[in-house]
Amino acid sequence: MSDTLPDRLSTDPASPFFNEELLGRGVGIRFRGQEKTNVEEYCVSEGWVRVSMGKAVDRRGKPLTLKLTGTVEPYLRAPAG
């Protein structure tokens, strides 16, 4: 697998942008120059991320999200060890 990340990636298995293999390798997101750990989905070309809002969930059990716009920089995290 190459080290290039897709333009759009989601952590939701029902999404067409879900990639289990890539998420298993560890993807980090830098948004507006700050490290974000609660990102549910991102899109680099459109410049937005969806972040979860605490532990709140909708009626289907999925986390409530907030869409934020700005510069998105995804990267692969270094393997432990």
N, C-alpha and C positions, 0 to 999 in steps of 0.2 A: 504494500500500500504506500502511496506517495505521501509526502509531508505537506501537501497543499490542502487547505481546508476549503469546504464548499462555501458559496456565497451565503447560503442560508442553512441553518441547522436548528433542530428542535429536540427537546428531551421527552416529548410526548410520543409514545409508541403508536398512537392513532394518526399522527401527522405524516404527510408524504415526505417531509423533510427530516424524518428520524433516521439515524444511522447508528445502530448499536455498536458496531465494531469501532467506529471512530470515537464515540463517547467513552467506550471502554479504555481507550488509550489515554484519555484525559485531555479535555479541551478547556483552556482558560480564556476569559474574556476581559479585555481592558476597554472600558467605556469612558470616554472623555478623560482619558489618562488615569483612571482609577480602576483597580482590580474589583470585579464584581463576582460574587459567588452564588447569587440567587437568580441567575439568568435562566429562563425557561426556553427562550428562542431568540435568535438574532438574525439580522440581514445586513450584510456589509454594504451592498450596493444602494439600498434605500436608507441606510443609516439609522437603524432602530434596534432596540432590544426589548424583550418582554421580561419583566422581573416579577417574581411572586411577591404578594403582599402579605407577609407573615404566614400564619397558619390558616387563614380564611380560605374556605372552599365554596364552590358553587353547589347547586343542588345535585349535580352529577358526580361530585367528589373530586373535581379537578381544582387545582389552586387558582385563586383569583389573581389576575396579572394586571400590570400597568405597563403601557407602551411608552418608552422614553426614546427621544431622538437625539442623535449626536454621533460622534466619531466612534466606530466599532472596530476593535482590533482583536480578532481571535488568534490564538496560538496553541500549539501542542505543549502540554506540560512535560517537564523532564521526567524520565522514569526514576522511580525511587531506587536509591542505592548507588 
